Amino acid sequence: MMDNVPRVTKNLILINVIMFFATMINEDLMIRWFALFYPSSQYFHWWQFVTHMFMHGGFWHILFNMYTLYVFGSVLERMIGEKKFLIFYFVCGLGAAALHTGVEFLQAHSYLSAIAEGSQAAAQSYHALKLTPTVGASGAIYGVLIGYAMLFPDTRLTLIFPPVTLSAKVWVLIFAGIELLTGVTGTVGGVAHFAHLGGMLIGFLLIWYWRRQGTLFDRESL
């Protein structure tokens, strides 16, 4: 099945799988060194902005992300070329991490203000924020999804559950709305909603910019 997958997409999937199995062998070590921690955390290292994209929190997490990368990343890579797709993927992932960390900064600032006023609850929340790792390729994956929707907006897609068929552009708008709503309201915990939105935003801006410059398609790959 992997024989027909373009090179960059294939290698990204392989690296993710290798990192997942390494995490199964020594989860504590892998999380401490390669998950993304808030910059004031004792566990933070600069390279985590990249390595967290290859870490996952469980089987279903990596299965969903890698299946999505396989389906949509393969098409996107063939359309825009290996080099541009690789740049696109990592810039989306970095943008996702940047927005996620920015939101954490606002939360931390709020906690520190409350701590200065003597709030023990804020102190506990700030401590928890510094010790909470962020893992997953989802930010980059959401960038791939919006990239696909921009190139093939009217393609009809059907979810496995619920089995509803809509155009790619409508699905992306629905996903973005869900992430924004759940991120702002905090109704779904344990998910980096703003990282997803960051990946989508950067993906949109990159495709828009390349189109505007007339450099979206890698002529050497056509």
LOTORPA-428792 format. One record per residue: x, y, z of N, C-alpha, C in turn. Coordinates in steps of 0.001 Angstrom, whole numbers, plus 500000, padded with zeros to 6 digits. Layout:
XYZXYZXYZ...
! end
This chain:
500825498797500000500000500000500000500860501255500000502006501210500674502873502380500786503681502629499517503679501666498584504475501825497367503997503003496522502708503292496575502143504358495763502068505699496488502595505747497712502559506984498495503771507827498132503578509123497836504727509972497510505746510036498639506989510319498288508127510142499195508020510913500502507687512197500445507648513000501673506554512499502617505373512272502079504273511759502895504637510421503522505237509548502728505631508226503228506634508342504371507649509179504204508670509318505242508112509967506509507202510923506350506569511526507528505789510478508316505068509626507617504314508564508289505264507605508998506346507219508331507297506285508929507937506858510192508322508138510152508933508766511331507935508805512486506695509127512189505664509147513230505478507769513859505464506738513028505285505375513533506473504962514393507683505277513949508884504951514729508846505649516091508492506927516088508415507675517345507322507118518253506237506644517667505155506067518472505616504800519177506310503938518436506801502702519059507884503003520101508715504009519838509718504401520837509044504905522099507925505605521943507177506098523100506571504946523883506144503914523187505599502733523869506674502044524704507914502099524237509013501448524951509420502251526180509532503573526032509933504424527165509153505732527096507918505704527563507037506858527436507551508064528209508025507853529416508469508972530245509611509736529580510598509019529085511744509649528429511317510400527173510517509766526337510102510372525077509260511622525303508352511566526267507509512730526541508349513880527070509235513596528018510039514660528637510942515359527630511426514614526631512383515206525707511756515715524413510680515107523978510190515413522626508783515998522549507978515890523606506684516581523622506937518078523808505947518893523497506099520341523633505597520802524992506493521429525758506135522003527056506162523525526962505436524154527865505437525610527923506854526100528217507300527190527571508698527625527682509229527832529098508373528127530076508872528305531441508961526989532202508565525893531558508630524582532209510068524091532300510351523347533321511683522759533490511972521722532408510925521251531731511094520220530708511176520782529295511085522087529155511070522687527822512450522666527169512462522327525886513658522438525040513218523010523697514049523805523088513657524499521861513230523569520744513860522389520665513560521478519554512165520861519663511524521014520825510198520434520997509161521058520068509422522286519575508498522896518617508399522063517335509455521293517043509443520402515880509077518982516281509730518459517309509584517036517626508193516659518122507460517613518700506125517265519201505206516832518067505540517243516831504730516876515662504809515388515349505801514711515914505972513287515646505608512430516856505018513050517851504601512338519061503077512204519074502584511103519653501140510907519741500757510298521078499518510586521455499054510188522782498389508829522862498295508110521775497669506798521801497439506275520396496953505046520314496782504376519021495805505113518119494646505495518641493637506154517814494097507539517363494891508186518208495427509506517871496331509413516649497268508496516674498192508379515542497492507777514328496544506870514550495843506266513420495059507318512639494321508170513334493542509204512668494458510167511910495520510618512584496418511590511945497138511014510733497643509791510858498394509204509754497483508803508593496271508369508899495334508056507825494968509323507051494757510414507783494434511688507152495611512184506312496822512041506845498013512429506097498161511584504839497914510293504969498010509368503834497022509749502724495776510028503104494737510309502112494925511678501464495052512712502299495057514078501772496470514598501492497431514171502306498805514600502082499360514070500778498997512839500423499481512248499170499028513078497975497763513476497995497222514277496884497895515642496837498027516268498009498614517605498069500067517590497620500810516571498042502221516483497644502370516311496143501521515479495551501595515288494101501269516574493350500402517399493930499981518622493252501029519727493333501627519919494518502511521070494687503993520692494702504285519395494706505678518955494664506245518647496039507295517829496047507887517350497304508405518490498181509238519347497582509882520401498361508865521340498985507909521776498175506916522724498672506015522067499726505670520792499516504831520101500488505557519945501822506849519627501770507614519487503006507646520808503767507903521900503049507881523231503672506500523514504253505470523239503471504089523487503884503766522745505177504119521478505232503808520642506396504459521184507669505742521464507588506443521904508791506062523325509197505842524199508242505435525562508591504057525548509245503159524705508758501844524566509401501992524046510825502848523056511005503070522515512347503670523522513296504628524308512794505244525340513625504249526455513940503431526814512954502400527820513196501402527357514232501057526089514179500146525516515166500745525609516568502023525238516689502692525296517989502793526728518492503025527681517581503155529089517965501837529627518520500722529343517831499437529835518327499062529162519635499315527871519730499044527135520969499834527721522135501115527984521906501959528553522958501528529975523287501090530725522284500594532076522532499368532084523421498466531143523177497274531027524034497691530620525449498646529713525559499146529332526882499774530532527595500455531396526836501053532588527427499981533478528048498873533660527349497775534470527879497193533826529138497061532504529115496580531801530304497555531965531466498841531803531167499858531928532210499864533329532806499733534330531944499699535718532425498515535935533365497371535352533006496187535457533856496412534765535197497023533582535153497302532848536390498270533619537283499319534185536679500322534912537463499729536149538127498814536811537423498139537969538016497308537547539221496625536413539075495806535915540181496675535419541333497825534835541000498750534364542038499255535540542870499524536649542175499996537853542883498966538363543882497709538004543639496643538403544555496349537339545594497160536266545571497047535237546597496191534041546253495872533829544990495010532715544601495788531403544553495398530458545391496023529138545384495575528322544183494331528508543776493816527783542616494598528162541357494922529463541230495695529925540075497104529350540111497672529235541299499011528659541439499021527204540987497975526475541338497874525074540920497683524969539410496878525878538854496632525862537407497909526198536635498667527161537133499911527543536468500924526399536533500986525738537663501881524585537813501479523479536848500176523231536719499693522192535814499999522549534365499868523832534014500152524277532654501603523977532287502526524234533206503946524014532921504291522533532791503478521664533382503777520236533361502962519470532329502134520182531565501267519521530590501944519468529219502237518261528720502872518150527398501850518229526280502280518745525144501446518767523944502088517870522903501305516950522361501833516009521367500871515910520193501420515538519042500576515238517903500891516035516655500602515414515522500799516043514217499561516806513773498567516920514652497265517451514246497338518861513670498197519720514211498312521071513689498711521063512227499741520279511899500178520157510504499101519473509660498426518476510238497390517743509522496225518657509161495834519520510087494757520462509792495182521440508696496464521754508656496973522567507561496837521842506237497151520544506227497004519732505019495542519693504579494633519576505544493210519524505208492746520802504515493151521947505061492700523190504435493404523404503094494649522930502977495331523006501691494589522196500638494159521001501015493395520153500096492084520833499723491392521397500720490101522041500466490244523255499558491376523945499641491587525107498772491870524696497331492504523547497157492813523076495805491649522305495190490880521625496049489754520825495568488493521152496381488037522391496321486950522839497197485631522105497008485361521632495801484057521019495530484075519497495566485219518910495920485297517454496044484347516986497142483567515955496862482601515437497832483294514421498737483202514630500032483835513757501021482779513220501976482919511957502327481982511320503252482724510828504479482303511249505662482900510773506894482470509334507164483321508608507897482948507257508320481809507339509327481941508273510276480862508499511235480862509967511637479712510661511442478498510153510787478689510084509280477985509161508596478140508997507140477442510110506362477991511325506478477425512499505823478373512943504712477814513266503555478614513700502406478447515197502189479576515899502191479587517338501939480836517674501128480915518880500602482097519297499856483259519532500818484473519456500286485669519636501118485671520999501801485275522051501074485291523391501659484300523520502809483164522837502720482176522888503801482680522131505020483282520957504790483819520189505913484888520984506664485776521640505925486838522417506565486252523556507396485244524224506875484591525297507626483930524756508895483330523577508791482708522946509967483769522606511009484873521994510550485958521645511477486519522886512159486727523947511381487265525182511946486302525762512985485006525737512674484013526257513615483976525454514904484074524132514777484075523275515969485299523556516828486470523656516192487697523905516944487650525265517646487142526282516951487048527607517558486081527598518735484930526985518552483925526944519618484426526184520839484982525000520613485453524192521734486697524803522382487512525489521566488698526135522131488338527300523028487396528123522587486996529299523360486217528910524611485325527934524468484472527551525599485126526547526538486139525834526037486794524838526877485929523634527164484959523345526288484019522251526542484636520872526293485706520816525511486386519543525255487827519678525723488137519102526857489472519220527425490444518213526837491728518454527053492749517516526615493064517582525129492540518600524437492780518758523000493300520170522743494376520275521959494968521587521649494215522227520487493022522745520780492159523284519728492822524434518964493523525301519680494132526452519019495336526050518171495939524907518476496989524384517599496371523975516264495206523343516318494512522972515082494186524210514259493658525221514940493315526468514248494563527154513695495669527079514443496922527670513968497419526997512702497319525668512656497722524939511458496857525295510266495561525439510510494645525807509430494924527227508932495158528143509854495418529529509478496682529646508635497756529006509081499017529070508342498886528371506999498180527239506974497968526540505716497219527399504717496184528076505189495419528975504328496307530095503788497080530715504667497917531843504251499002531413503268499584530234503472500633529754502566500082529498501166498970528768501106498382528490499795497974529793499124497370530699499870496956531993499313498163532765498781499248532773499550500451533514499153501079532905497901501225531580497880501832530930496720500986531133495469499679531098495627498802531362494488498985532790493982499047533719494919499188535133494572500496535379493833501557534662494254502871534823493615503011533980492344502043533131492099502124532252490935503140531147491088503429530753492339504465529739492584503908528528493318502593528327493266501995527232494029502479525871493559502563525691492252502919524379491724504399524319491376505048523258491859506464523025491604506624522488490190507097523319489281507164522925487868508078521726487659509072521551488512509987520422488341509295519097488635508172519136489379507491517902489732506370517555488774506097518449487784504974518223486878505424517495485605
! end
